[in-house]
Amino acid sequence: MPYKLLALDMDGTLLTSNKRIAPRTKESLARLDAAGIPISYCSGRCFSELLDYPAELPFVRYGVLASGAVVYDFVARRTLAMHALDLDVLLQAMRIGAREETMVHVMSASVSVVRPADIPVMDRFGMGVYQGMFERICVRAEDLGAWAAAHPGEVVKVNFYHTSPEARDRTRERLVASGLPLTLANAEQTSVECSALGVSKAQGLQTLADYVGCTMAEVVAVGDSDNDMAALEAVGLPVAMGNATDAIREVAHMVVADNDHDGIAQAVSRIWGV
């Protein structure tokens, strides 16, 4: 199969454990771009959370962002798709999330919004590695529900970070029991992501594949965690990083080295020979 599009998760996949892009990864992706294969981020991040990386990877043209809620062409500066959360659904989900001690992270296509008191204690929620980025890029709001109400039609995802996986499981069970029209995905150590019903990285990739003129069977997707599952199950060649969860490894057709040992470069070499 002549694969025609590479979709890369970021955290735990494209990025090393210290949130850098390894030199060998940059070099291999530059060669792939030169060979005419388009590359896309396929990430839970929004625009502002990408700001550290475009200068390093100027050839990454596309983004399936916010776990599929936003699909974007960086060169054309064109939004190909955006799926916002209904405000009432969002507010109900936030009330459910508040039953546990959570750090709430509201995301629009362009910005991340958090309570100012949560940023200094992100390590309590398993998110300490992101603290520096959040300090630089996040919008602060004491009342996240009020911020969402003041920005109707803009919120595409809400993340609930917990102090333990067990607390995360309880929140997820309550969200499922509520019957709210949401797509749920576990991420990071203690996070549950909430997107509009039907939104996923797979759905976002389908939009992008249609735009670039290829089928999903011609897409390679690389990931490591449960929020990559839908994308990996939908593409022609699902690739798991060496640090991937057992569930991701089970659906993968190829497993490469981990994110600290040039797994992306290995995948590019094995699949395209560049």
N, C-alpha and C positions, 0 to 999 in steps of 0.2 A: 504493500500500500504506500503510495507516494504522499506522505503526510504534508499538509499545506498550511498548518497554523499551530503555533506552540502557545499554550496557555499556562501561566505560572502563578501558583499561589506565592505569596510573599513570605509571611512569617513562618519559619520552620522549613522553608523550601528555597526560595530565591535568596533570602537573607540568612546570614550566619546567626549563631546564638547571640552575638553582640550587635545584631541589626546592621551589619555591613554587607557589602557585596564583594565576594572574594575575587581577586584579580583573574583567576582562571575562568571564573564564571563570566565576567565581563568579556574576556577575550573570545570565549566560545560563542556567546550570544552575538557578538559583533560579526563573527564569521557566518553565523546562521543568517543574520540580516543581509549580509553581502551576497549570500546564496539565494536571496529572494524569498525567504520564509518569514512571514509576518509573525510578530511576537506580541502577546498581550499579558498584562497583569490579570490575574483572576483572584481577587483579594477581598477580604472583608473591610479593607481600608477605604476611606473617602479621599477626595482630592488633597485636602490639606495634609493628610498623613503620608502623602507621597513626596512631599516637597524636598526631602533629603536626597532623592534618587534620580530625577530626570537628567541632571547634568552628567551622571555616571552612565546612564543607559539612554542616550538620546534617541536611539533607534527603536525603542519600545513604543510603537505607535498607538496601541489600543489599551483600553482598560475595562475589564468587567469588575466593577467596584461595588463596595457596600454589599458584598455577598450576592451580587447579581442584580441589585436594585437599580444600578446605573451602568450603562454601557456608553463608552465615550471614545471618540477618535481625536487624539491629541493633536495630530497634524492639521486636520480640517477644523479643529475646535468645534466639534459637533457632537451634541448629545444624541445618541442613537436610541436610547430608551431610558425611562425613569419611572419607577413604581413607588409611590409614596404610601406611607401608612395612614389609614383613616385616623383622624384625631381622637375620636371617641375610643377606638380600639387601642390606640397608644396609651391613652390615659388609664384605661382599665388595666392594661398590662402593667403599667407602672405601679398601680395600686397593689397588684399581686406581687410584684417584685419587692415592694416595700415591706412585705411580711417577713422577709429575711433581711439580715444586715447586708445590704448590697451597695456597690458603687454603680450608679446609673450613668450610662454613656449614650447620649442622643446624637444621632448622626444624620446630617443632610447630605446632599450630593457633594457639597463643598467644604463643610465644616464639622468638627466634633465639638460637642457641648457637654460640659460636666459641671458638677458643683465644685466651687473653689476649695472647699475643705477636704475633698477626696484626693486631690492630686498629691499632697505631701505624704499620704498614707497608702499609696497604691500597692506597696509591697504586701500589705495585709490581704489584698485580693489577688495575689499571684501575678501582679502586673507591674512590679517594680522596674523591669527592664524597659518599660515604655514611659517611665516618669519624665525623663528629660524631654522626650518628644511632646508629651502632653503639656509640660510647662511652657514650651515654645509656641505650640500651635492651637491649643484649645481655647474656645470661647468659654467664659465662666458665667454661670447663671445659678443663683440661689434656688430658684423655682423652675425646674426643668419643664414641668407641665405648662407653666405660664409662657416659657420661651417657645414651646411647641405651638401653643395657641396663637402666639403672635407671629408665627411663621407657617400659616396654613398651607398644606400641600407640599411642604419641603422635607419633612422628616421621612427618611427612607429605612431607617433601622434603629433599634434600641438594643443595647447590650446591657446585661445585668452581670456584674462581676461579684463573686461570692467569696466568703472567707474559707470555704471548704467545698470539695466536690459534692459532699452529702447535701449541703445547703443548696447548691445548684440543682441537684436532682429534685429536691422538694419544690423549688420554684418551677422547674419544668413540668412536674406532675400537676401543679396547680394551673399552669397555663393551658395544658392539654385539657384538664377537666373543665376549664372555663368555657370551652367551645369557641373561643375567639378565633376569627379568621387570620391565623398567623402561620408562617413557616418558621420552625424552630430548628436551631442547630447548636450543638456544643462546640466551643472553641476555647483556646488557651487552656489554663489549668482549671478554671472555675467559672467560665463564662457560658451563658446561654444567650444566643442571638435571636432577635425577633424581627422578622421581615413580613411584608404583606403576603397574604396567602398566594401560593404559586410562584413566589419569587425564590430563585436559587441561583447558584453559580451555573448550573446546567442550563436554565432558561436564559440567563445572560449570554452564555456561550452560543446558544442557538441563534440569538439575535445577531451576534458578531459573525458567526459562520455565514449566515445569510448575507450579511453586508459585504464580506470579503469574497463571497462566491465559492464557498466550499461546503461540503457536507460535514456533519458531525463525525462521520466515520473517518474523515480526513484530518481530524483534530487530535493533537497530543495534549493531554493535561497532566500536570505534575502537582502532587500535593502530599500532605502529611497528616492532616487531622480530619475529624468527623465532618467539619463544615465544607470539606472538599469532596465528600462522598458523592453527592448528586452529580457533580461535574465529571468525576472519574467514571461513574457508571454510565454516563451518556456519550462519552467520546470513543473514537476508534482505538486509541492507545492510551490507557490509563497507566501512569507511572507513579510509583510510591517512593518517597525518600527513605533512606535507611533509618531515619528517626521516626517514621510514620507509625501510627497506631496499628494494632493488629487488624482491625476492621478494614483499614485502608489497604494494608498489604494483601488482604484476602481478595479484594476486587481488582488489584493491579495486575497488569500483564508483564510488568517489568519493575524490578526494584533496583535502585541505584544507591550510591553512597549517601551518607547523611549530609545535612546542610552545612556542616563544618568541614567536610572533606570532598567538596567539589562534585556533589551529586548531580547538579544541573549540567555541568560540563560533561560529565560521564554520559548523561542521557543524550545530549546533543550529538556527541561523538558516535554513540551506538546507533542512534536512529537515522541521522543524516550524514554521518561520516565526515563532519567538518570540525 
